[in-house]
């Protein structure tokens, strides 16, 4: 199982990669680059940085990165990772669109350790807010949810699950960018439910789920089944992160969804 050192490493890597991205963003904005160049360079520099540090500190562990070459050692088609006892699943820049639109802050860095298909350590940095939430220091949730649940959803495509929950539960929709920022809004008590449809990949949710579970939140598929990581196909169709007292009403509402 994850050691204290693993928890601390996840936090250190996410935080320092986030600081690097803040510097990259400032540098490239000052240079007048276009949004696509900003996004591409942020992805690359954060990926290279995290891969170098993982090679230094955990040379015997496998890695799956969103930005890894598909057939490279950290790419999704390297199936040697399936037999690894320990695998780091990372998203060097979650919310690339938002990163490319400064001064938006709803983007993140994800770093998680997976053992036997479950995230056992993780961290999500929100560099635009100068915050990192991690399993080394599990966040404390606010005591009570409001009467009308706040349901987090994409600012570009809210999604039918979020809209259904808002209708049935009398909730309020809150619009935000990256998956990590959305999940951490629930962890931080700014929202109560994050129900995602339309598909993600393992790196989109692995670290956020690790942090959410450490904080005592419910985290499953929309049908209540467990989330499984380091699968041959890293695609995950849906995700639910919410307060425990809302889990059953949410799952009941989404039955057969």
N, C-alpha and C positions, 0 to 999 in steps of 0.2 A: 504493500500500500504506500501511498504518497507519504513522504517524510516532511518534517517541518521545513527542511531545506528546499524541497520541491515547491511547497506553498510560497515560500519567500522568493524563490527564483521566478516563478510565474509572475509575481507582483513586480519584481525588479525589471524583468524583461518588458512587460507591457508598459510600465511607467517610462522606462528609458526610451523605448521605441516611440512612444507618444511624444516625448520631449524632442526627439529627433525630427518627427514629422512637423511639429510646430516650427522648428528652425527651417526645415525644407520649405514649408509653406511661405514663411516670411521672406526667405531668400528668393524664391521664384516669383512671388507676387511683386517684389521690388524690381525684379528683372523684367517684368511685364510679359511673362509667358501666358499662353492661352490656357483655358481650363483643362483641356485634354492633356496637355503636357504636364500640368500641375498634378493631375490625377495619376498619370502613368509614372511620373518620377517619384511620387509619394509611395505608390505601391512597391516599386522596385527597391528604393532605398530602405524602406522598413523591412521588406522581406530579406534582403541581403544582410542587414544588421542582425535580425533575429536568428537567421540561419548560422551566422558566424558565432554568435554567443551560445546557441544550443550545441554546436559542434565543440565548443570549448568546455562547456560546463556539463553536458550530458552526451558525450561522444558515443555511448553505446545505445542510446534511445533512438527510436524511429521518429520521423517527423512527417506530418501531412500539412502542407501550406496551400492556401488558396492561390498564391502566386508562384508555386513551384512548377517547373516544367512538367508537363503531363507525364512524360516518361522518365523524369529524373528521380533521384532518390527520395525527394519530398513531394512527388507528384501523385495525383489520384490513381494513376494506372500502375504505380509500383506496388504490386500486391505482396511483396515481401513484408510489408507493414502488417499484414493480416495475422502473421504469426508472432509479432513482437509482443513482449510482455508489457512494454511501456512505449507509448507513442504520444508525442506532443502534437496537438492539432492547433494550428495558429491561423489567424486572419490578420495579416500585417496592417491592413487598413480597411476596416469595415465602415461602409458609408462613403465610398469613393466620390460619389456624386456630391455629397455635402462638403467633403474636404475640398473639392474643386470650386466651392462657392463661399469663400470667406466673406464675412466673419461667422458663418454658421458653426455651431459647436456640437451638432448631433452626429458625430462620427467617433470611431473607437478603434482600439487595438485589442485583439483577443489572443490570449495565451492559455492553453489548458493541457493538462496531462491526463491521458486516458489509460485505464487498466481494466482488462476484462470487459471492455465495451462501455465502461462508465467513466465519466470525468471525476477524478479524485482530487485534483488541485486546479486552480484557475484564477485568472485575473482579467478584468476588463478595465482598460484605461479610457478615460474621457478627457483627452488632452486639452480640448478647447475650454474645459471647465477646470483643468488642473486637478482632476480627481481620478483615483484608481480604487476600484472595489475588488476585493479579493477574498479567497478562502483562508488566507493567513489571518485575517481579521474580519470574521463574518459580520456583515452589517446588521444593525438592529432595526427591525421594522417598526413603524408607528403602531400603536396599540390597536386602533380600530379603523376599519374602512368606512368611508362616508356612505350615507344611505343610497345615493346614486353612484354606482361604480364608475370609475374613470377608465375608459377602454382605449388603450394605445393602438394606433394603427399608422399605416404608411401615409406620408404626406402626398404621395403621388397616386396611390391606389389603395383605398381603405380596406377593401376585402370583404367578402360576404359574411364571414364569421363575425368580424367585429361589428358590422352593421346589424346583423341579427341579434347579437348580444345587447347592443345599445337599445334596440327596439323592445326586446322581451324583458330585459332587466331594468329598463328605464335609465340606461347609462348615458354618459357623455363621452363623445369621441374626442381623443387628443391626437393630433397629427405630429409625426416626427420622422426623422430620417432613418439612420442605420439600425439594424437588428440589435446590436449591442446597446445603443442608446435607448431603444425602446425597452429592452429587458431591464436595464438599470434604472429606468424611470419607475418601474414597479418596485425594484429593490429599495430605491431611495424614498418611496412613499409618494411619488408624484403621480402615480397611476396605480390601478388595482388589477388590471387584466391585460395581458398581451396574448391575443389569439391570432396566429398567423396561418393563412392559407396561401396557396400559389407557389409553394416550394421554396426551399432553401438548401444549402449544403451544410455538411457537418461543421465546418469552420465558422458558419454564421451563428450557430447556437451553442457550441460546445462550452466555451468559456463562460458565456452568460448563464447557461444552465448550472454550471459548477458553482458560480457565485450565488445564484438564486436559491439553489438547494441549501447551501451553507447558511443562508439567511432565514431558512425555514419556509420558503415558498413552495408551492406545488409546481412541478415541471414534468409534463408528459406530452404525448401526442394528443390530438384533439379528441380521440376516442378513449382516452385514459390509459392507453398502453404505454409501456416504458420506452424511453428514448434510448437508442443503441448507437454507439459510435465505433469508428474504425471498421466500417462495413466495406465490402468490395465495391459497392456503389455508394459514394458518399452523399447522394441526394436524400434529403428529408422533406417529405411533402408538406408537413404541417407541424405546428408547435403551440403549446399552451404553457404560459407562465402566469400564475396568479396567486393571490392570497389564499391560504388554506380554507378559510371559511366561505370562499366564493367558488371553490373547485367543484363541488357537487352541483350547484345551480348552473354553472357554466357547462359542465359535462352533460347534464340533462338537457339543456337548451340545444347543445350541438349534437345530440344523439342522431346518428344516421346522416350527419352532415357530409 
